[in-house]
Amino acid sequence: MLSWLILSMIACNGGNDKEGKPDKDTSVDTPPITTDTGPTVNPSTVELGGRCPLANAWGGFTVVSTSELALATGAVIDGVLPLSVLEEVGAEGDCVLLRQNNPFCNPACAANETCDFDGNCLPYPLEQDLGTVTIDGLSEPVEMTPTPPGFSYFFIGLDNPPASAGDLVTLEATGGATIDPFTLYGVGSTPLELDGEMWVVDRDIDTVVNWNPPDDGARSWVHILITIDLHGLTPVQVECDFADTGQGIVPGALLNQFIDFGVTGIPTGKITRWTVDSTVQGDACIDFSVAATHNPEVDVIGFTPCHEDEDCPPGETCNQPFEICE
């Protein structure tokens, strides 16, 4: 915690005068000094709730380090944005294909509304004021209040990495109008390093992802995200959750389906080593991650992204709206 109470009282004992007669008794009964602030939370055994399901994810907080910087950030809205609820359209091994669908309402919703998948207009979810958010267990204490004009939280310029491997990280929020106070936990992880900065996506061939193994006893998992259809009408992405062993495999059979959904724009990749905790209050789920991330390049065999014709192989031109050579 960022604040604590230290109780200290000093007893003053009387002395003797020159003739050996004691002064009047000025001693006081002093209660025992205590610094007990409750049960100790053990980072090796603390229960971590994992990520919120998309269907009731209202947002959350993260402490994240990249190769350039480390920061704490977060926001919690007052509902679920329908567009963010992705549909699972394939699965293989540790990986799934998730498709973004676009809800449709007729007549169109007002500017302060959003459309759900039943064709109904709903109030657009807005960021909530959760009061003061503190994070303890980093190399420096963090205290955040909302940043106007909304209620986003930021703390930039943390040490990188912000937490030592195996250290307990504790987030506390004082709560707001619809969210009660809550506490979430994370555990610092070994800094993430990649073996190679390019992921190759090809039909029938497994994509093997390698990274440095963590220290013994690590609580972390590794999550990867690959997108290759940035401009598609219903873009699909690959997400995988791997045990943090130093290697994960995206099955070639799943990549076949992935490519068949479409390839447009500049492919992107992201790998994250993290611990994630979450809490549920009614319909709301809020999570907290302590993470390290990298963004490797992605090469989809047989497809060339582009901005201009000069980016394309001989005989092909750039379809600029879709940023792909044809």
C-alpha positions in Angstrom: 0.0 0.0 0.0 1.0 3.6 -0.5 -0.1 4.6 3.0 0.4 3.0 6.3 0.1 3.7 10.0 3.0 3.5 12.5 1.9 3.8 16.1 4.7 4.9 18.5 4.4 6.0 22.1 7.3 6.6 24.4 7.1 6.1 28.1 8.8 8.7 30.3 10.2 7.1 33.5 10.9 9.3 36.6 14.4 9.7 37.9 15.9 10.2 41.4 16.8 13.5 43.0 20.1 14.2 44.8 18.8 12.8 48.1 17.6 9.6 46.6 14.0 10.5 46.8 12.1 9.6 43.6 10.3 12.3 41.7 6.5 11.9 41.2 5.6 8.9 39.0 5.3 10.2 35.4 5.2 6.7 33.7 2.3 5.9 31.4 0.9 2.6 30.3 2.2 2.2 26.7 0.4 -0.1 24.3 2.6 -2.5 22.3 3.9 -1.1 19.0 2.4 -2.9 16.0 2.9 -2.6 12.3 0.5 -5.4 11.4 -1.6 -4.4 8.4 -3.4 -7.7 7.8 -2.6 -11.1 6.3 0.6 -11.2 4.2 -0.1 -11.9 0.5 2.4 -14.4 -1.0 3.2 -13.7 -4.7 3.9 -17.4 -5.3 0.4 -18.5 -4.2 -1.9 -15.4 -4.5 -5.0 -16.3 -6.6 -5.0 -14.6 -9.9 -8.4 -14.4 -11.7 -7.1 -14.2 -15.2 -8.5 -12.1 -18.1 -12.2 -11.0 -18.2 -14.4 -12.7 -20.7 -15.2 -10.3 -23.6 -18.9 -10.5 -22.9 -18.6 -8.7 -19.6 -15.2 -6.9 -19.8 -15.7 -3.3 -18.7 -12.0 -2.5 -18.9 -9.1 -2.5 -16.5 -5.6 -1.4 -15.7 -2.1 -2.5 -16.8 1.5 -1.9 -15.9 3.4 -2.5 -19.1 7.0 -2.3 -20.2 8.2 -2.2 -23.8 11.7 -1.9 -25.3 11.3 1.9 -25.1 9.4 2.7 -21.9 7.2 1.6 -19.0 3.9 3.0 -17.8 0.7 2.4 -15.9 -2.6 3.0 -17.6 -6.2 2.1 -17.5 -9.9 2.9 -17.9 -13.2 1.3 -17.0 -16.4 2.0 -18.8 -20.0 1.6 -17.6 -20.9 -1.3 -19.8 -19.7 -3.6 -22.7 -19.0 -2.1 -26.1 -20.7 -4.6 -28.5 -18.1 -4.1 -31.2 -15.4 -5.4 -28.8 -17.1 -8.8 -28.3 -15.4 -11.0 -30.8 -16.7 -14.2 -32.2 -14.7 -17.4 -32.1 -14.6 -18.9 -35.6 -11.8 -21.4 -35.2 -9.5 -23.1 -32.7 -6.5 -25.4 -32.7 -4.1 -26.2 -29.9 -3.5 -23.2 -27.7 -4.8 -20.7 -30.3 -8.2 -19.4 -31.5 -9.4 -17.3 -34.4 -11.6 -14.4 -33.3 -13.7 -12.3 -35.7 -14.9 -8.8 -35.2 -18.5 -8.4 -36.3 -20.2 -5.1 -37.0 -23.7 -4.7 -35.4 -26.3 -3.0 -37.6 -29.2 -0.7 -36.6 -31.8 0.8 -38.8 -32.4 3.6 -38.3 -28.9 4.5 -37.3 -28.1 5.2 -33.7 -27.6 8.7 -32.4 -24.1 10.1 -31.8 -24.2 9.2 -28.1 -25.4 5.6 -28.7 -24.1 2.4 -30.0 -25.7 -0.6 -31.8 -25.9 -4.1 -30.3 -26.1 -7.4 -32.2 -29.9 -7.5 -31.9 -30.3 -4.2 -33.8 -31.0 -2.1 -30.8 -29.5 1.3 -29.9 -27.9 1.5 -26.5 -26.2 4.4 -24.6 -22.5 4.4 -25.6 -20.5 3.1 -22.7 -18.5 5.9 -21.0 -15.4 5.9 -18.8 -16.1 5.9 -15.1 -14.4 7.8 -12.3 -12.9 5.2 -10.0 -11.4 7.7 -7.6 -7.8 7.3 -6.7 -5.9 4.3 -8.1 -2.7 3.2 -6.3 -0.2 0.6 -7.3 2.3 -0.7 -4.8 5.2 -3.1 -5.4 6.8 -1.3 -8.3 10.3 0.3 -8.1 8.4 3.5 -7.2 4.8 4.0 -5.8 2.1 5.0 -8.3 -0.9 7.1 -7.5 -3.3 8.0 -10.3 -6.4 10.2 -10.6 -8.5 10.5 -13.7 -7.2 12.5 -16.6 -9.8 15.0 -18.1 -11.9 15.3 -20.1 -12.7 11.6 -19.6 -11.7 9.2 -16.8 -8.6 7.6 -18.2 -5.7 6.9 -15.9 -2.0 7.4 -16.8 1.4 7.3 -15.1 4.3 7.6 -17.5 8.0 7.3 -16.9 8.3 4.2 -14.6 11.6 2.4 -14.3 12.0 -0.2 -17.0 11.3 -2.9 -15.9 8.9 -1.5 -13.3 8.9 -4.5 -11.1 11.4 -7.2 -10.2 10.6 -10.9 -11.1 8.6 -12.6 -8.4 7.6 -9.4 -6.6 4.0 -8.8 -5.6 2.3 -5.9 -7.3 -1.0 -4.6 -5.7 -3.5 -2.3 -7.3 -6.2 -0.6 -5.2 -9.1 1.6 -6.4 -11.3 3.7 -4.1 -14.3 3.1 -6.4 -17.0 5.3 -7.8 -20.7 5.6 -8.4 -21.3 2.1 -9.7 -18.0 0.3 -8.9 -17.1 -0.5 -5.3 -13.6 -0.3 -4.0 -11.4 -3.3 -5.2 -8.0 -4.7 -4.9 -6.2 -6.7 -7.6 -2.8 -8.4 -7.7 0.0 -9.1 -10.2 3.5 -10.6 -10.0 6.6 -9.1 -11.6 8.1 -11.3 -14.4 11.4 -11.9 -16.1 12.0 -9.2 -18.8 10.8 -10.5 -22.2 13.3 -11.2 -25.0 12.5 -12.6 -28.5 14.5 -15.1 -30.5 14.0 -13.4 -33.9 12.1 -10.3 -34.8 10.0 -11.7 -37.7 7.1 -14.1 -37.6 6.3 -16.0 -40.8 2.7 -16.9 -41.6 2.4 -19.6 -44.4 -0.1 -22.2 -45.4 0.2 -25.7 -43.8 3.3 -24.6 -41.8 3.4 -24.1 -38.1 4.6 -20.7 -36.9 7.1 -21.3 -34.1 7.5 -18.5 -31.6 10.5 -18.5 -29.3 11.3 -16.3 -26.3 13.5 -16.4 -23.3 12.3 -18.7 -20.5 11.4 -17.1 -17.2 13.0 -17.6 -13.8 12.0 -20.8 -11.9 8.6 -20.5 -10.2 7.3 -17.8 -12.5 3.5 -17.1 -12.5 3.5 -15.6 -16.0 1.8 -16.7 -19.2 2.6 -15.6 -22.8 -0.1 -14.2 -25.0 0.4 -13.6 -28.7 -1.8 -11.7 -31.2 -1.5 -11.6 -35.0 -3.6 -9.6 -37.4 -3.3 -9.8 -41.2 -6.7 -8.3 -42.4 -6.6 -4.7 -41.1 -9.1 -3.4 -43.8 -11.4 -6.4 -43.9 -15.1 -5.9 -43.4 -15.1 -8.6 -40.6 -11.4 -8.9 -39.7 -10.1 -12.0 -38.0 -7.2 -12.3 -35.6 -5.2 -15.1 -34.1 -4.8 -15.2 -30.3 -2.8 -17.8 -28.4 -2.2 -18.3 -24.7 1.0 -20.3 -24.0 2.6 -21.7 -20.9 5.7 -19.6 -20.3 8.2 -22.3 -21.3 10.1 -20.3 -24.0 8.2 -21.6 -27.0 4.8 -21.7 -28.5 3.4 -23.1 -31.8 0.6 -21.6 -33.9 -0.7 -24.6 -35.9 -0.5 -24.5 -39.7 -4.0 -25.9 -40.0 -5.3 -22.8 -38.1 -3.2 -20.5 -40.2 -4.9 -21.9 -43.4 -8.3 -20.7 -42.0 -6.7 -17.5 -40.9 -5.4 -16.6 -44.4 -8.7 -17.7 -46.1 -10.6 -15.0 -44.1 -8.5 -12.4 -45.9 -5.2 -10.5 -46.0 -5.2 -6.7 -46.3 -3.1 -3.9 -44.9 0.2 -4.1 -42.9 0.3 -7.3 -40.8 1.0 -6.8 -37.1 2.2 -9.1 -34.3 2.3 -8.7 -30.5 3.7 -10.9 -27.8 3.1 -10.3 -24.1 4.4 -12.0 -21.0 2.0 -11.2 -18.2 0.1 -12.1 -15.1 -3.6 -11.1 -15.0 -6.0 -10.8 -12.1 -9.7 -9.8 -12.3 -12.7 -9.0 -10.1 -16.4 -9.3 -10.8 -19.1 -6.9 -9.5 -22.5 -7.7 -10.9 -22.3 -7.5 -14.7 -18.9 -5.9 -14.6 -15.5 -7.6 -14.9 -12.4 -5.5 -14.3 -8.8 -6.9 -14.8 -5.3 -5.9 -14.0 -2.2 -7.1 -15.8 1.6 -6.7 -15.2 3.1 -7.1 -18.6 6.1 -6.9 -20.9 5.5 -6.7 -24.6 7.2 -6.7 -28.0 5.8 -6.1 -31.5 7.6 -8.3 -34.0 7.1 -7.9 -37.8 4.9 -10.4 -39.6 5.4 -11.7 -43.1 2.5 -13.5 -44.8 4.0 -15.6 -47.6 2.4 -14.8 -51.0 1.1 -11.4 -50.0 2.9 -8.0 -50.1 1.6 -5.0 -48.2 2.1 -1.6 -49.8 1.4 2.1 -49.8 2.4 2.8 -53.4 3.0 0.8 -56.6 6.7 1.1 -56.0 6.3 -1.2 -53.0 5.0 -4.1 -55.2 6.9 -6.8 -57.1 7.1 -6.5 -60.9 3.8 -7.0 -62.6 1.7 -6.0 -59.6 0.2 -2.7 -58.5 -0.8 -1.4 -55.1 -4.5 -1.6 -54.1 -4.2 1.5 -51.9 -7.5 1.3 -50.1 -6.6 -2.2 -49.0 -2.8 -1.7 -48.9 -2.1 -4.9 -50.7 -0.2 -5.7 -53.9 -2.3 -7.4 -56.6 
